[in-house]
Amino acid sequence: MSISVDVCFTVYGLSPDRAKAVSALFEQVVREEPLKDEVVLTQRDSRIGASVDVRVESPDPVISSGFGRWRDDFEPRLQARVEQVAPGAKVEFEWEFSAEERAEAAALAAIPAAPPTSWAELPRASQSSCTR
């Protein structure tokens, strides 16, 4: 199943040198991942002192198949790579879903799962119809 998701991940409060290293890393990552034509990279002066924020975001929702599996792999992998170029820096991920997809997910979550079958409660056939 494909979903539409707004992609955004940011590292806040970097020194200018670390911001340059994180920007280069983010450029490499978006080329490696299925995001290169879907996102933009920005740097801006942070509101936190004399520091820089580095951000990747999609101007439009990205259509993704297998997003959950990809995200579960991508987030820790990116965090580890950021840690290598900017020790102590943390990536903040913001994934936004359309209102339709949030409603669909909520509806699916509201459907109770079928109770497990207790084989002991099933009536036994008097004679087996299985061929041996």
C-alpha positions as CSV (number, residue, x, y, z in Angstrom):
1,M,0.0,0.0,0.0
2,S,1.3,3.5,-0.9
3,I,0.9,6.5,1.3
4,S,1.6,10.2,1.0
5,V,3.8,11.6,3.6
6,D,5.4,15.0,4.2
7,V,9.1,14.4,4.9
8,C,11.1,16.6,7.3
9,F,14.2,16.0,9.4
10,T,16.3,18.6,11.1
11,V,19.4,19.0,13.2
12,Y,19.2,22.1,15.3
13,G,21.8,24.3,17.0
14,L,25.0,23.4,15.0
15,S,28.2,25.3,14.8
16,P,28.9,26.6,11.3
17,D,31.5,23.9,10.7
18,R,29.2,21.1,11.9
19,A,26.3,22.5,9.9
20,K,28.5,22.3,6.7
21,A,29.3,18.7,7.5
22,V,25.7,17.8,8.2
23,S,24.6,19.5,5.0
24,A,27.1,17.5,3.0
25,L,25.9,14.4,4.7
26,F,22.2,15.2,4.1
27,E,23.0,15.9,0.4
28,Q,24.6,12.5,0.1
29,V,21.8,10.7,2.0
30,V,19.0,12.1,-0.2
31,R,20.9,11.0,-3.3
32,E,21.2,7.5,-1.8
33,E,17.6,7.2,-0.6
34,P,14.5,7.5,-2.7
35,L,14.2,11.2,-1.9
36,K,16.6,13.1,-4.2
37,D,13.9,14.6,-6.4
38,E,11.4,15.0,-3.6
39,V,13.1,17.2,-0.9
40,V,15.0,20.4,-0.5
41,L,17.9,21.1,1.9
42,T,18.1,24.3,3.8
43,Q,20.3,26.0,6.3
44,R,19.2,28.8,8.5
45,D,20.5,30.7,11.5
46,S,19.1,29.2,14.6
47,R,17.1,31.0,17.2
48,I,19.4,29.3,19.7
49,G,22.4,31.5,20.0
50,A,24.9,31.8,17.2
51,S,24.2,28.4,15.6
52,V,22.8,26.9,12.4
53,D,19.9,24.6,11.8
54,V,20.1,22.1,8.9
55,R,16.8,20.8,7.5
56,V,15.5,18.5,4.8
57,E,11.8,18.8,3.9
58,S,9.5,17.9,1.1
59,P,7.6,20.8,-0.5
60,D,4.8,18.3,-1.4
61,P,3.9,15.0,0.0
62,V,6.0,12.1,-1.1
63,I,4.3,8.9,-2.2
64,S,5.9,5.9,-0.5
65,S,5.4,2.2,-0.6
66,G,6.7,0.3,2.4
67,F,7.1,3.6,4.4
68,G,7.0,2.0,7.8
69,R,9.8,-0.5,7.1
70,W,11.9,2.1,5.4
71,R,11.4,4.6,8.3
72,D,12.3,2.0,10.9
73,D,15.6,1.4,9.1
74,F,16.3,5.0,7.9
75,E,15.9,6.9,11.2
76,P,18.6,5.0,13.3
77,R,20.9,4.8,10.3
78,L,20.8,8.5,9.6
79,Q,21.2,9.3,13.3
80,A,24.3,7.1,13.4
81,R,25.8,8.9,10.4
82,V,25.0,12.3,11.8
83,E,26.7,11.3,15.1
84,Q,29.9,10.5,13.1
85,V,30.1,14.0,11.5
86,A,28.6,16.0,14.4
87,P,29.0,14.1,17.7
88,G,26.2,14.8,20.1
89,A,23.9,16.2,17.4
90,K,20.4,14.7,17.3
91,V,18.2,14.4,14.3
92,E,14.5,15.3,14.8
93,F,12.2,13.5,12.4
94,E,8.8,14.9,11.5
95,W,6.6,12.7,9.3
96,E,3.2,14.2,8.5
97,F,0.4,12.2,6.9
98,S,-2.6,13.5,5.0
99,A,-5.9,13.8,6.9
100,E,-7.4,11.0,4.8
101,E,-4.6,8.6,5.7
102,R,-4.7,9.5,9.4
103,A,-8.5,8.8,9.3
104,E,-7.9,5.5,7.5
105,A,-5.3,4.5,10.0
106,A,-7.5,5.4,12.9
107,A,-10.4,3.4,11.4
108,L,-8.2,0.3,10.9
109,A,-6.9,0.6,14.4
110,A,-10.5,0.7,15.7
111,I,-11.3,-2.7,14.1
112,P,-10.9,-5.3,16.7
113,A,-8.7,-8.2,15.9
114,A,-10.4,-11.6,15.7
115,P,-10.0,-13.6,18.8
116,P,-7.5,-16.5,18.6
117,T,-9.1,-19.8,17.8
118,S,-9.1,-22.3,20.5
119,W,-8.9,-25.6,18.8
120,A,-10.1,-27.4,22.0
121,E,-13.5,-25.6,21.6
122,L,-14.1,-26.8,18.1
123,P,-16.5,-29.8,17.7
124,R,-14.7,-32.9,16.8
125,A,-15.8,-34.8,13.7
126,S,-16.8,-38.4,14.4
127,Q,-14.7,-39.6,11.6
128,S,-11.7,-38.0,10.0
129,S,-12.1,-37.0,6.4
130,C,-8.4,-36.7,5.9
131,T,-6.8,-39.2,3.6
132,R,-3.6,-40.8,4.7
